Amino acid sequence: MTATLRVLLDQVAAPTDPILAEASRDLARALVAGAPDGCDVEGIAPAGADDLRRVPGLSSVRRTALARRELAAALQLGVATGIGGGMIHSPTLMAPLVKHDRLHDHDQTVVTVWDLRAWEAPDELPRGQAAWQRAMLKRAAKHADAIVVPTHELGERLAERAKVGDRTRVISGAAPLDFAVPSDEVGRRRHLGVPEGFVLLSGAAPSDALDAGLAAVAASGLDLPVVVLDVDEGREPAVAELAESVGVPERRVHVRGALECADRAAVFGAAVAYLAPSARTAFPWRVVEALALGVPVIAHDTPTHREVIVDGGDLIAATDAASLIEGLGDALAGALATTSAAERLGVMAGDRGRVFSWHGAAERVWQLHADL
């Protein structure tokens, strides 16, 4: 008899978040590749969405009767959606979180929480999304058999907001499968209008963190270009103005939005350092990508960064914004003062980066469902 793991792939088929779409796709691919003997993987996708050819090897695909938006609303209310039961794993909170019988019917539902923006920064989410996430966490606290989080820190913060008991399980994310600097990296950067040898930041960080990161570049005294990725469409001028206001001339600032995996890897390939000033309780996806490619990482010393980076980068403790800017600036200048210093940080990053793997995450997901 075949045991089927049913995976919600709404973000793959009808993406609303590029990062979660990549994570869902790569976890599903790793689950298929690592399926134990006698097990297979079925995809669950909303009606009217794209096909799932980006996840080869699925035993089948179950389409719901509802499109993604209507499906999300139905799941929030706990009404019937036609998804059914069995072993259900969701890389997000999108799942049928209803009463079920794990003991007799062998139904089990596992969801994933990657960040706490719905509580820490609801204004950064699309309209209604924060309320949806909060409502779905309440349902998860009541009905989920397990809740996957990427760090122990996030699990602890989650437990402060919901009665999850001992049901949290830590399974980290990773850089995309086969994430590597492409052979045509120079051409890709030229096409993107990105220079060589720059400090890299993510525009997905909170505005105050991005402010601190740009100010740290200015404080370092280094006359280097700055590239900011993941900036929402229409915010590019605001980021350039922010850089100018903290002492980084606009001519040195290159602002880009969400990039496809290969283009992003090409950008990382020319970065001399990655700055991570955020204090947010969220899985630091771009930090993990920097580690995977051996890019020197200089980060705010927060519980999340401490847990993810460990000894793979330079962690800067700070008591306020001013000390953070000064510390990051000094660390950046020191990291790039000599070739050997930069190479040392790069080696440390690469060593730490090998810890994160979607295949390892998939193995732990299979084990979690077996334990349930």
HELIX and SHEET records of a PDB file:
HELIX    1   1 ASP A   10  ALA A   13  1                                   4    
HELIX    2   2 PRO A   18  ALA A   33  1                                  16    
HELIX    3   3 ARG A   68  LEU A   77  1                                  10    
HELIX    4   4 ARG A  117  GLU A  120  1                                   4    
HELIX    5   5 PRO A  122  GLU A  124  5                                   3    
HELIX    6   6 GLN A  129  HIS A  143  1                                  15    
HELIX    7   7 HIS A  152  ALA A  159  1                                   8    
HELIX    8   8 GLU A  185  LEU A  192  1                                   8    
HELIX    9   9 SER A  207  SER A  220  1                                  14    
HELIX   10  10 GLU A  236  SER A  245  1                                  10    
HELIX   11  11 GLU A  250  ARG A  252  5                                   3    
HELIX   12  12 CYS A  261  PHE A  268  1                                   8    
HELIX   13  13 TRP A  285  ALA A  292  1                                   8    
HELIX   14  14 PRO A  303  ILE A  309  1                                   7    
HELIX   15  15 ALA A  321  ALA A  335  1                                  15    
HELIX   16  16 THR A  339  GLY A  353  1                                  15    
HELIX   17  17 TRP A  358  ASP A  371  1                                  14    
SHEET    1   A 7 SER A  60  ARG A  63  0                                        
SHEET    2   A 7 CYS A  39  ALA A  45  1                                        
SHEET    3   A 7 ALA A   3  LEU A   8  1                                        
SHEET    4   A 7 MET A  87  HIS A  89  1                                        
SHEET    5   A 7 GLN A 108  THR A 112  1                                        
SHEET    6   A 7 ALA A 146  VAL A 149  1                                        
SHEET    7   A 7 THR A 168  VAL A 170  1                                        
SHEET    1   B 6 VAL A 253  VAL A 255  0                                        
SHEET    2   B 6 VAL A 226  LEU A 229  1                                        
SHEET    3   B 6 PHE A 198  SER A 202  1                                        
SHEET    4   B 6 ALA A 271  ALA A 276  1                                        
SHEET    5   B 6 VAL A 297  HIS A 300  1                                        
SHEET    6   B 6 ASP A 314  ILE A 316  1                                        
END                                                                             
